[in-house]
Structure formats: C-alpha cells, structure tokens
Amino acid sequence: MPFLLNQPDYAVAILAVREDVVVLSDRTLTASFHLSPTAVRENWPVRDAAALVPADLTDLLADAPEVILLGTGARQVFPPTAVLAACLTRGIGIEVMDNHAAARTFAILASEGRRVVAAFLLPG
C-alpha cells in the first residue's frame, strides 16, 4: 500500500509533544513559547499557569486570534480569573488544557483556517 506524506497547509506544524519539549516541523523547543499557524515566538517568559497575568497575553492578542489555546504542561492548570477575563472581554475564546491536548486542538483549528494562537508552558 502506498503512503502519502500529508503536509499541512499552514506554516508551523507540531510533530511531537513531551512533558518538557515540543518538536515543531523545523525546530525543537524546551522553553515556553506560543505560535500561530504562520509564526513561532520562542522564549515566552511564563513557566507557571498560576503566575500568569493579563500583560503576559499581549503578544498573543497581537495576532488577533479567535481563540487562544493555553497548554499548561503535563496537566490542565487554570490561570487566574483576570487572565481569562482579559480574553473574554475582547470576545476572544481561551481554552485551557494540557500540552498534548493543546497540540491536537491547534492542528485541527489551524487546518480549518481558523485564527488560533497556542501557548505552551514548558519547564525549561
């Protein structure tokens, strides 16, 4: 049976996710970052969901997303209410999940052409 390589029609693809690393189509990241279907922004200084403040979302909101996916590491950890409110008051959805779920959801939404931003918290 022939196999076909299915290339996503967006620039950045997530190939693998582990607790301490995310492998993208063109690099491996060990520190927190966020991405849209067209760009990766490395070295996001946030490491802990509980320590997030609304100002930490400035770069994510600059991409004018419909939804932000917040991957909080190995397990789902909700950020402070003020962070959620910073998105919701702008009409932007925010979904909090573990990194594996955030990667899967990002792939689906990006493949649908949605304006999505995913942020991943990594310990490095």
Order of alpha helices (4+ residues) and beta strands (2+ residues): beta-beta-beta-beta-beta-alpha-beta-alpha-beta-alpha-beta
